[in-house]
Amino acid sequence: MAGQSRKWMILVATIWIQAFTGTNFDFSTYSSDLKSVLGISQVQLNYLAVASDLGKVLGWSSGLALLYFPLWTVLFAAAIMGFVGYGVQWLVITNVISLPYILVFLCCLLAGLSICWFNTVCFVLCIKNFPANRSLALSLTVSFNGVSAALYTLAYNAINPISTQLYLLLNALIPLIVSFAALIPILRQPPLEPLPPDGVRRDSLMFLLLNILAVLNGVYLLLFGSKTSDVTSARLLFGGSILLLILPLCLPGLVYARNWYLHNVHSTFRLEGSGFILVDVDELEIHKGMATREASLEGYQLLNDDVVRTAITPEQKSFTEDENGSCCSKLITRNQLGMLGEEHPLYLLLCRSDFWLYYIAYFCGGTIGLVYSNNLGQIAQSLGQSTETTTLVTLYSSFSFFGRLLSATPDYIRAKFYFARTGWLTVALLPTTIALFLLASSGSLSALQAGTALIGLSSGFIFAAAVSITSELFGPNSVGVNHNILITNIPIGSLVYGFLAALVYESHSRAGSNAESVICMGRDCYLLTFVWWGCLSVIGLASSVVLFLRTRRAYQRFEQDRITSSMLYS
């Protein structure tokens, strides 16, 4: 009984961790100061942003650490890495110490690695405690990673809205404090208990309530995240944001109260026939859940052996008959994915055309959005909007948060409207393409704000949906390794896209540059970059369309199996 409330406490702790560990999203707020203090070029500054993303290449190390150490030690290892990585950068930017460029690069790498370790801890907690609603738990918690920049902006305004160096100090301290706060729920993890069908529905309702609270958080941060009227108002606004993050703590209390009522009041005496009998509702529900789970496993095997072979519709049959008729058909059907959830070890994954289509779609979509956020400070400065940098960072952060929340939409509407998750990926890539060409066509503040919001929305959806897509296409048991291989595209894209942007930036800043650092002003600083990024995003969009066409049959088959099994065993 207490286990049900404890698992929700873990979910709230995971939300806190994610909300305060997306520290890479505020890089653009202090990047100009860091560039000035170090006296480096735009290309060298880009390498520091790449170093932060390069930590994702070493993300597999967190999974390896979990094989030998308890979860809480991995959590604190991440906190210490972040404390050292950001803390040393803060000492450098405040001129307390002086370090060579290579050591600052290593500090950025260490800070980026800490984010990966935090994410792995959160993924494991969600998957372990919510196996039946894994995708809902992941999309909800990952979405809060998108509000980190807005929360840090509120904290910055509440303490000292003058020096952007404060961001680095907050990045170092807050994740460590949150790790201590999350320690008790993590140490008191409940044992895994099978959920009955009505328990799964109850959990889905809880997730719906949490998503409503999350939307309130996002709206609040969007409206007030960059307000800088005075310190007193900023502190009140920051307190309001913390209160909204504490509010989900009421949920475990409600769950515990409900379970206590069912266990001690409702089920004490139950009238059946002519007398009273003692009934333990929890044991009954557990028994029903175990029986349902066994029946589902047997039914799933039956469906794989018999039903699936006869589930081909006339449209699919005609499509199969014509699959050898054209090059496009061969592209779509060659080595096509047969079913969802099939485990793909490393060698099989790298031989899959679907994986490389997915890799290109991510590389030319979500990764561009991340690089855009890293360059947001210089983009605003070049357009004469330096004072709007924190507002733009908050805008990107808030819409990234909404995009991550929207990634759970397929799970909520699947009963009325089912669409393959790879199809949703295609839809999510569209705003990035639109935004980049909008930014190339206009240098106004309104275009900059609209483009930033669209890119944040698009990249947020992709970041949150990617874990579920990887799990569905290439197997849930291999998701830790396979997803870390997928996100190697982020440091590669950060290097390539950032280097391209830096070269264009510096090519237009020869005149009037000082000896210490190069500053470019005007639309030309990023015009060609936006055009190139826009063209590359079209390639990502085309790749996602092909991936959707290649996988939609597997998704349709999976949905038919689910519907049939629910009819057979309802």
C-alpha positions as CSV (number, residue, x, y, z in Angstrom):
1,M,0.0,0.0,0.0
2,A,2.7,2.5,1.0
3,G,4.7,1.4,-2.1
4,Q,2.2,3.0,-4.4
5,S,2.7,6.4,-2.7
6,R,6.5,6.0,-2.6
7,K,6.7,5.4,-6.3
8,W,4.9,8.8,-6.9
9,M,7.4,10.4,-4.5
10,I,10.2,9.0,-6.7
11,L,8.4,10.5,-9.8
12,V,8.3,13.9,-8.1
13,A,12.0,13.6,-7.1
14,T,12.8,12.8,-10.8
15,I,10.8,15.9,-11.9
16,W,12.9,18.0,-9.5
17,I,16.2,16.5,-10.8
18,Q,15.2,17.1,-14.4
19,A,13.9,20.6,-13.8
20,F,17.3,21.8,-12.4
21,T,19.8,19.8,-14.4
22,G,19.2,21.1,-17.9
23,T,22.1,23.5,-17.3
24,N,23.3,23.4,-20.9
25,F,20.3,25.4,-22.0
26,D,21.5,28.6,-20.3
27,F,24.9,28.6,-22.1
28,S,23.9,31.5,-24.3
29,T,23.2,33.8,-21.3
30,Y,26.9,33.9,-20.2
31,S,28.7,32.8,-23.4
32,S,29.5,36.4,-24.5
33,D,31.1,37.2,-21.1
34,L,33.0,33.9,-21.2
35,K,34.3,34.8,-24.7
36,S,35.4,38.2,-23.6
37,V,37.2,37.0,-20.4
38,L,39.1,34.2,-22.2
39,G,39.7,36.5,-25.2
40,I,38.8,33.8,-27.7
41,S,37.3,33.7,-31.2
42,Q,33.7,32.7,-32.1
43,V,35.1,29.3,-33.4
44,Q,36.8,28.7,-30.1
45,L,33.6,29.6,-28.2
46,N,31.8,27.1,-30.4
47,Y,34.3,24.4,-29.3
48,L,33.3,25.1,-25.7
49,A,29.6,24.5,-26.6
50,V,30.7,21.3,-28.4
51,A,32.6,20.2,-25.3
52,S,29.4,20.4,-23.3
53,D,27.5,18.3,-25.9
54,L,30.5,16.0,-26.2
55,G,29.7,14.6,-22.8
56,K,26.8,12.7,-24.5
57,V,29.4,10.6,-26.3
58,L,30.5,9.3,-23.0
59,G,26.9,8.8,-21.7
60,W,27.3,5.0,-21.9
61,S,29.6,5.4,-18.8
62,S,26.6,6.1,-16.6
63,G,25.0,2.8,-17.6
64,L,28.3,1.0,-16.9
65,A,28.5,2.7,-13.5
66,L,25.0,1.5,-12.6
67,L,26.1,-2.1,-13.1
68,Y,28.6,-1.8,-10.2
69,F,27.3,1.0,-8.0
70,P,23.9,1.8,-6.4
71,L,21.7,4.4,-8.0
72,W,22.3,7.1,-5.4
73,T,26.1,7.0,-5.8
74,V,25.6,7.6,-9.6
75,L,23.3,10.5,-8.8
76,F,25.9,12.2,-6.5
77,A,28.7,11.4,-8.9
78,A,26.8,13.4,-11.5
79,A,26.2,16.3,-9.0
80,I,29.9,16.4,-8.1
81,M,31.0,16.4,-11.8
82,G,28.6,19.3,-12.4
83,F,29.8,21.1,-9.3
84,V,33.4,20.9,-10.4
85,G,32.8,21.6,-14.1
86,Y,30.6,24.7,-13.6
87,G,32.3,25.8,-10.4
88,V,35.7,26.1,-12.0
89,Q,34.2,28.0,-15.0
90,W,32.7,30.4,-12.5
91,L,36.1,31.0,-10.9
92,V,37.5,31.7,-14.3
93,I,34.8,34.1,-15.5
94,T,35.0,36.1,-12.2
95,N,38.8,36.3,-12.6
96,V,39.4,34.5,-9.4
97,I,41.7,32.1,-11.2
98,S,43.2,32.0,-14.7
99,L,43.3,28.7,-16.7
100,P,44.4,27.9,-20.2
101,Y,41.8,27.3,-22.8
102,I,42.2,23.5,-22.8
103,L,41.4,23.2,-19.1
104,V,38.2,25.3,-19.6
105,F,37.3,23.0,-22.4
106,L,37.7,19.9,-20.1
107,C,35.5,21.6,-17.5
108,C,32.8,22.1,-20.1
109,L,33.2,18.4,-21.1
110,L,32.8,17.4,-17.4
111,A,29.7,19.6,-16.9
112,G,28.1,18.1,-20.1
113,L,28.9,14.5,-18.8
114,S,27.1,15.3,-15.5
115,I,23.9,16.1,-17.4
116,C,24.1,12.7,-19.1
117,W,24.5,10.9,-15.8
118,F,21.5,12.8,-14.3
119,N,19.4,11.8,-17.3
120,T,20.4,8.1,-17.0
121,V,19.4,8.1,-13.3
122,C,16.0,9.6,-14.2
123,F,15.4,7.2,-17.1
124,V,16.1,4.2,-14.8
125,L,13.9,5.5,-12.0
126,C,10.9,6.0,-14.5
127,I,11.3,2.6,-16.2
128,K,11.8,0.7,-13.0
129,N,8.9,2.2,-11.1
130,F,6.4,2.7,-14.0
131,P,6.8,-0.3,-16.3
132,A,3.2,-0.1,-17.5
133,N,3.2,3.7,-18.1
134,R,6.9,4.0,-19.0
135,S,6.3,6.4,-22.0
136,L,4.1,8.7,-19.9
137,A,6.6,8.8,-17.0
138,L,9.5,9.5,-19.4
139,S,7.7,12.2,-21.4
140,L,6.5,14.0,-18.2
141,T,9.9,14.0,-16.4
142,V,12.0,14.8,-19.5
143,S,9.7,17.7,-20.3
144,F,10.8,19.5,-17.0
145,N,14.4,19.4,-18.3
146,G,13.2,22.0,-20.8
147,V,12.3,24.6,-18.1
148,S,15.7,24.7,-16.5
149,A,16.8,27.8,-18.3
150,A,13.6,29.6,-17.3
151,L,14.0,28.6,-13.7
152,Y,17.6,29.7,-13.6
153,T,16.7,33.0,-15.1
154,L,14.1,33.5,-12.3
155,A,16.8,32.6,-9.7
156,Y,19.3,35.0,-11.4
157,N,16.8,37.9,-11.4
158,A,15.9,37.2,-7.8
159,I,19.5,37.3,-6.6
160,N,21.5,39.6,-8.8
161,P,20.1,40.6,-12.3
162,I,23.3,42.4,-13.3
163,S,26.1,39.8,-13.6
164,T,25.5,36.8,-15.9
165,Q,28.4,35.1,-14.2
166,L,25.9,34.1,-11.5
167,Y,24.4,31.5,-13.9
168,L,27.6,29.4,-13.6
169,L,27.5,29.5,-9.8
170,L,23.8,28.4,-9.8
171,N,24.6,25.6,-12.3
172,A,27.2,24.3,-9.9
173,L,25.2,24.5,-6.6
174,I,21.5,23.9,-7.4
175,P,21.8,20.4,-8.9
176,L,23.9,19.3,-5.8
177,I,21.2,20.7,-3.4
178,V,18.4,19.0,-5.4
179,S,20.4,15.7,-5.3
180,F,20.3,15.8,-1.5
181,A,16.6,16.6,-1.5
182,A,15.9,13.6,-3.8
183,L,18.0,11.2,-1.8
184,I,15.4,10.0,0.6
185,P,12.7,8.9,-2.0
186,I,15.4,7.2,-4.0
187,L,16.7,5.2,-1.0
188,R,13.1,4.2,-0.1
189,Q,12.2,2.8,-3.5
190,P,9.3,0.4,-3.3
191,P,9.5,-3.2,-4.5
192,L,8.0,-3.8,-8.0
193,E,4.4,-4.9,-7.8
194,P,2.3,-5.9,-10.8
195,L,-0.6,-3.5,-11.5
196,P,-4.1,-4.7,-12.3
197,P,-5.8,-3.2,-15.4
198,D,-7.8,-0.7,-13.3
199,G,-4.5,0.2,-11.6
200,V,-3.0,1.1,-15.0
201,R,-6.0,3.3,-15.7
202,R,-5.7,5.0,-12.3
203,D,-2.0,5.7,-12.9
204,S,-2.9,7.2,-16.4
205,L,-5.3,9.5,-14.6
206,M,-2.6,10.5,-12.2
207,F,-0.3,11.3,-15.1
208,L,-3.0,13.4,-16.7
209,L,-3.3,15.5,-13.5
210,L,0.5,15.8,-13.3
211,N,0.5,17.0,-17.0
212,I,-2.1,19.6,-16.1
213,L,0.2,20.9,-13.3
214,A,3.1,20.8,-15.7
215,V,1.2,23.0,-18.2
216,L,0.5,25.5,-15.4
217,N,4.3,25.5,-14.7
218,G,5.0,26.1,-18.3
219,V,2.5,29.0,-18.7
220,Y,3.7,30.6,-15.4
221,L,7.4,30.5,-16.6
222,L,6.4,31.7,-20.1
223,L,4.6,34.7,-18.6
224,F,6.9,35.6,-15.8
225,G,10.2,33.8,-16.5
226,S,12.0,36.9,-17.8
227,K,10.4,39.7,-15.8
228,T,13.1,42.0,-14.4
229,S,11.1,44.9,-12.9
230,D,12.7,44.8,-9.4
231,V,14.4,42.3,-7.1
232,T,11.4,42.0,-4.7
233,S,9.0,41.1,-7.5
234,A,11.6,38.7,-9.0
235,R,11.9,36.9,-5.7
236,L,8.1,36.5,-5.4
237,L,8.0,35.1,-8.9
238,F,10.8,32.7,-8.2
239,G,9.0,31.6,-5.0
240,G,5.9,31.0,-7.1
241,S,7.8,28.8,-9.5
242,I,9.2,26.7,-6.6
243,L,5.7,26.4,-5.1
244,L,4.4,25.0,-8.4
245,L,7.2,22.4,-8.3
246,I,6.4,21.4,-4.8
247,L,2.7,21.1,-5.6
248,P,3.0,17.6,-7.1
249,L,4.0,16.4,-3.6
250,C,0.3,16.4,-2.7
251,L,-0.2,13.5,-5.1
252,P,1.7,10.9,-3.1
253,G,-0.4,12.0,0.0
254,L,-3.7,11.6,-2.0
255,V,-2.6,8.1,-3.2
256,Y,-1.7,7.1,0.4
257,A,-5.0,8.4,1.8
258,R,-7.0,6.5,-0.9
259,N,-5.1,3.3,-0.3
260,W,-5.5,3.7,3.5
261,Y,-9.2,4.2,3.1
262,L,-9.6,1.1,0.9
263,H,-7.5,-1.0,3.2
264,N,-8.8,0.0,6.6
265,V,-12.4,1.3,6.0
266,H,-13.9,0.2,2.8
267,S,-12.6,-3.4,2.9
268,T,-13.0,-4.1,6.6
269,F,-16.4,-5.6,6.1
270,R,-17.9,-6.6,2.8
271,L,-21.4,-7.9,2.5
272,E,-21.7,-11.0,0.4
273,G,-24.8,-13.3,0.6
274,S,-26.1,-13.5,4.2
275,G,-23.0,-12.4,6.2
276,F,-19.9,-10.3,6.5
277,I,-16.5,-11.6,5.3
278,L,-13.0,-10.0,5.6
279,V,-11.6,-9.0,2.2
280,D,-8.1,-7.6,1.5
281,V,-8.6,-5.5,-1.5
282,D,-4.9,-5.0,-2.2
283,E,-4.2,-8.8,-2.3
284,L,-7.3,-9.3,-4.5
285,E,-6.1,-6.6,-7.0
286,I,-2.5,-8.0,-7.0
287,H,-3.9,-11.5,-7.8
288,K,-6.0,-10.1,-10.6
289,G,-3.1,-8.2,-11.9
290,M,-0.9,-11.3,-11.9
291,A,-3.5,-13.3,-13.6
292,T,-4.1,-10.6,-16.2
293,R,-0.4,-10.4,-16.9
294,E,0.0,-14.1,-17.4
295,A,-3.0,-14.1,-19.8
296,S,-1.6,-11.2,-21.7
297,L,1.7,-12.9,-22.1
298,E,0.0,-16.1,-23.4
299,G,-2.3,-14.0,-25.6
300,Y,0.6,-12.0,-27.0
301,Q,2.4,-15.2,-28.0
302,L,-0.8,-16.5,-29.6
303,L,-1.2,-13.3,-31.6
304,N,2.4,-13.4,-32.8
305,D,1.9,-17.0,-33.9
306,D,-1.5,-16.8,-35.5
307,V,-3.3,-13.4,-35.6
308,V,-0.5,-11.4,-37.1
309,R,-0.3,-13.7,-40.1
310,T,-3.9,-13.0,-40.9
311,A,-3.9,-9.3,-40.0
312,I,-3.0,-8.0,-43.5
313,T,-5.6,-5.8,-44.9
314,P,-6.4,-5.6,-48.7
315,E,-4.6,-2.3,-48.9
316,Q,-1.5,-3.8,-47.3
317,K,-1.8,-6.8,-49.7
318,S,-1.9,-4.6,-52.8
319,F,1.0,-2.7,-51.4
320,T,3.0,-5.9,-51.0
321,E,2.1,-7.0,-54.5
322,D,3.4,-3.7,-55.9
323,E,6.5,-3.5,-53.7
324,N,8.8,-4.6,-56.5
325,G,7.3,-2.2,-59.0
326,S,9.3,1.0,-58.4
327,C,12.5,2.3,-56.8
328,C,10.4,4.1,-54.2
329,S,8.7,0.9,-53.2
330,K,12.0,-0.8,-52.9
331,L,13.3,2.0,-50.7
332,I,10.4,1.6,-48.4
333,T,10.1,-2.1,-48.2
334,R,13.8,-3.3,-48.4
335,N,14.9,-4.7,-45.1
336,Q,11.7,-3.3,-43.6
337,L,11.1,-3.6,-39.8
338,G,8.8,-6.5,-39.2
339,M,7.6,-5.8,-35.7
340,L,8.0,-3.3,-32.9
341,G,10.0,-4.2,-29.8
342,E,12.5,-6.6,-31.4
343,E,15.8,-6.4,-29.6
344,H,18.7,-5.0,-31.7
345,P,22.2,-5.6,-30.5
346,L,24.9,-3.1,-31.6
347,Y,26.0,-4.9,-34.8
348,L,22.3,-5.4,-36.0
349,L,21.4,-1.8,-35.1
350,L,24.2,-0.4,-37.3
351,C,23.1,-2.6,-40.2
352,R,19.5,-1.2,-40.0
353,S,18.5,1.3,-42.7
354,D,15.8,2.5,-40.2
355,F,18.4,3.4,-37.7
356,W,20.3,5.6,-40.1
357,L,17.1,7.3,-41.3
358,Y,16.3,8.0,-37.7
359,Y,19.8,9.2,-37.0
360,I,19.7,11.6,-40.0
361,A,16.2,12.9,-38.9
362,Y,17.5,13.6,-35.4
363,F,20.8,15.1,-36.7
364,C,19.0,17.4,-39.1
365,G,16.2,18.3,-36.7
366,G,16.6,18.3,-32.9
367,T,20.3,18.8,-33.0
368,I,20.0,22.0,-35.1
369,G,17.6,23.3,-32.4
370,L,20.1,22.6,-29.7
371,V,22.9,24.4,-31.6
372,Y,20.5,27.3,-32.2
373,S,20.0,27.7,-28.5
374,N,23.8,27.6,-27.9
375,N,24.2,30.5,-30.4
376,L,21.2,32.5,-29.2
377,G,23.3,35.0,-27.2
378,Q,25.4,35.9,-30.3
379,I,22.3,35.9,-32.6
380,A,20.5,38.4,-30.3
381,Q,23.7,40.5,-30.0
382,S,24.3,40.6,-33.8
383,L,20.7,41.8,-34.3
384,G,21.1,44.5,-31.7
385,Q,18.8,42.7,-29.2
386,S,21.3,42.0,-26.4
387,T,18.9,43.1,-23.8
388,E,16.4,40.5,-25.0
389,T,18.8,37.5,-24.5
390,T,17.3,36.3,-21.2
391,T,13.8,36.8,-22.6
392,L,14.7,34.7,-25.7
393,V,16.3,32.0,-23.6
394,T,13.2,31.8,-21.4
395,L,11.0,31.7,-24.5
396,Y,13.1,28.8,-26.0
397,S,13.0,27.0,-22.6
398,S,9.3,27.4,-22.1
399,F,8.3,26.2,-25.6
400,S,10.8,23.4,-25.4
401,F,9.0,22.3,-22.2
402,F,5.6,22.4,-24.0
403,G,7.1,20.4,-26.9
404,R,8.2,17.8,-24.5
405,L,4.8,17.6,-22.9
406,L,3.2,17.3,-26.3
407,S,5.3,14.2,-26.9
408,A,2.9,12.3,-24.6
409,T,-0.1,13.1,-26.9
410,P,0.1,9.9,-28.9
411,D,-0.4,7.9,-25.7
412,Y,-3.4,9.9,-24.6
413,I,-5.3,9.9,-27.9
414,R,-4.5,6.5,-29.2
415,A,-7.9,5.1,-28.4
416,K,-9.6,7.7,-30.7
417,F,-6.8,8.5,-33.2
418,Y,-3.8,6.2,-33.7
419,F,-0.8,7.5,-35.6
420,A,2.7,5.9,-35.7
421,R,5.1,7.7,-33.4
422,T,7.5,8.1,-36.3
423,G,4.8,10.0,-38.1
424,W,4.6,12.4,-35.1
425,L,8.3,12.8,-35.4
426,T,7.8,14.1,-39.0
427,V,5.2,16.5,-37.8
428,A,7.5,17.7,-35.0
429,L,10.3,18.5,-37.5
430,L,8.2,20.9,-39.5
431,P,8.3,23.9,-37.1
432,T,12.2,23.9,-37.3
433,T,12.2,24.2,-41.0
434,I,9.6,27.0,-41.0
435,A,11.4,28.9,-38.2
436,L,14.8,28.8,-39.9
437,F,13.5,30.2,-43.2
438,L,11.5,32.8,-41.3
439,L,14.7,33.9,-39.5
440,A,16.5,34.0,-42.8
441,S,13.8,36.2,-44.3
442,S,13.5,38.8,-41.5
443,G,15.8,40.2,-38.8
444,S,13.0,41.8,-36.7
445,L,12.5,41.1,-33.0
446,S,9.1,39.5,-33.7
447,A,10.6,37.1,-36.2
448,L,13.3,36.2,-33.8
449,Q,10.8,35.5,-31.0
450,A,8.5,33.5,-33.3
451,G,11.5,31.5,-34.7
452,T,12.9,30.8,-31.2
453,A,9.5,29.6,-30.0
454,L,9.0,27.3,-33.0
455,I,12.5,25.8,-32.7
456,G,12.0,25.3,-29.0
457,L,8.7,23.5,-29.5
458,S,10.1,21.3,-32.2
459,S,13.3,20.3,-30.5
460,G,11.6,19.7,-27.2
461,F,9.2,17.2,-28.8
462,I,12.0,15.4,-30.5
463,F,14.2,15.2,-27.4
464,A,11.3,13.7,-25.3
465,A,9.9,11.4,-27.9
466,A,13.3,10.0,-28.9
467,V,13.6,7.6,-26.0
468,S,10.2,6.0,-26.7
469,I,10.9,5.8,-30.4
470,T,14.2,4.1,-29.8
471,S,12.6,1.6,-27.4
472,E,9.8,0.8,-29.9
473,L,11.9,0.4,-33.0
474,F,15.0,-1.3,-31.6
475,G,13.9,-3.0,-28.3
476,P,13.2,-1.8,-24.7
477,N,16.0,-3.9,-23.2
478,S,18.7,-2.4,-25.4
479,V,17.4,1.2,-25.2
480,G,20.2,2.3,-22.8
481,V,23.0,1.4,-25.3
482,N,21.0,2.2,-28.5
483,H,19.8,5.6,-27.4
484,N,23.3,6.6,-26.3
485,I,24.5,5.6,-29.8
486,L,21.7,7.7,-31.4
487,I,22.6,10.9,-29.4
488,T,26.2,10.8,-30.6
489,N,24.7,12.9,-33.4
490,I,24.4,15.8,-30.9
491,P,28.1,16.5,-30.4
492,I,28.8,15.8,-34.1
493,G,26.1,18.2,-35.1
494,S,27.2,20.7,-32.5
495,L,30.7,20.7,-34.0
496,V,29.6,20.8,-37.6
497,Y,26.7,23.3,-37.3
498,G,28.4,25.4,-34.7
499,F,31.7,25.6,-36.8
500,L,29.7,26.6,-39.9
501,A,27.9,29.3,-37.9
502,A,31.2,30.5,-36.4
503,L,32.9,30.8,-39.8
504,V,30.0,32.8,-41.3
505,Y,30.0,35.0,-38.2
506,E,33.7,35.8,-38.3
507,S,33.7,36.3,-42.1
508,H,31.4,39.3,-41.6
509,S,33.2,40.8,-38.6
510,R,36.6,41.7,-39.9
511,A,36.1,45.4,-39.8
512,G,36.0,47.0,-36.4
513,S,37.0,43.9,-34.5
514,N,39.2,44.3,-31.4
515,A,42.2,42.3,-30.5
516,E,40.6,40.3,-27.8
517,S,37.4,39.0,-29.3
518,V,35.5,39.4,-32.6
519,I,32.0,40.9,-32.5
520,C,29.7,40.9,-35.6
521,M,26.7,43.2,-36.0
522,G,23.9,43.0,-38.5
523,R,21.7,40.4,-40.3
524,D,24.5,39.0,-42.4
525,C,26.2,37.5,-39.3
526,Y,23.8,34.6,-39.3
527,L,21.8,34.9,-42.6
528,L,23.7,32.3,-44.5
529,T,23.8,30.1,-41.5
530,F,20.0,30.1,-41.2
531,V,19.7,29.3,-44.9
532,W,22.1,26.3,-44.6
533,W,20.4,25.1,-41.4
534,G,17.0,25.4,-43.1
535,C,18.2,23.3,-46.1
536,L,19.6,20.6,-43.8
537,S,16.4,20.5,-41.8
538,V,14.6,19.7,-45.1
539,I,16.8,16.7,-45.5
540,G,15.9,15.7,-41.9
541,L,12.3,16.1,-42.7
542,A,12.5,13.9,-45.9
543,S,14.4,11.3,-43.9
544,S,11.7,11.2,-41.2
545,V,9.0,10.8,-43.9
546,V,10.8,7.7,-45.4
547,L,11.2,6.3,-41.8
548,F,7.5,6.8,-41.2
549,L,6.6,5.0,-44.5
550,R,9.0,2.1,-43.6
551,T,7.7,1.6,-40.0
552,R,4.0,2.4,-40.3
553,R,3.1,-1.2,-41.1
554,A,4.9,-2.4,-37.9
555,Y,3.0,0.2,-35.9
556,Q,-0.3,-0.8,-37.5
557,R,0.4,-4.4,-36.7
558,F,1.3,-3.6,-33.1
559,E,-2.0,-1.6,-32.7
560,Q,-4.0,-4.5,-34.2
561,D,-2.4,-6.9,-31.8
562,R,-3.2,-4.6,-28.8
563,I,-6.8,-4.2,-29.8
564,T,-7.3,-7.9,-30.5
565,S,-5.7,-8.9,-27.2
566,S,-7.8,-6.5,-25.3
567,M,-10.9,-7.9,-26.9
568,L,-9.9,-11.5,-26.2
569,Y,-9.0,-11.0,-22.6
570,S,-11.2,-8.1,-21.5
